[in-house]
Amino acid sequence: MDVKAEGADPLSDVFRSDCPGRAVFEHIAGRWGMLVLLALRDGPLRFYMLRDRIGGISEKMLSQNLKVLTRDGIIEREVEPSSPPRVSYRLSPFGQDLAGSLERLVDWISVSMPAIQEAQRRYDEGAG
């Protein structure tokens, strides 16, 4: 899915409200989607491990995010036959590719954080 100019194919232009990719974009870029993907980049995790890894996420929100990202094919759900069943989540092959892109974003934030905090401080001083 490419970001396209006005008049582009509505099936591949996230700026159009009828683009199916927009929903996927929202699943990934939402409050929790990126954190779920980044938490899974080092390998599969069970639900409770994901919940504990992502500070502040409720079980309901984690469950919802896992469902939509699994439906989108970004995450794979594996059920081990046991009593009770053991469920783990892992990135699909293209979920791994996506997590690599997100890692670059996190790296950029990490490197840029001192400058961002300085900009915030200057803004807050001027706005106050």
URUR-V354281 format. One record per helix or strand of 2 or more residues. SS is the DSSP state (@ for helix, = for strand). FROM is the first residue (numbers start at 0). LEN is the number of residues. If there is no record, write none. Layout:
BEGIN
SS/FROM/LEN  SS/FROM/LEN
END
This chain:
BEGIN
@/19/10  @/32/7  =/44/2  @/46/7  @/58/13  =/74/6  =/85/6  @/92/35
END
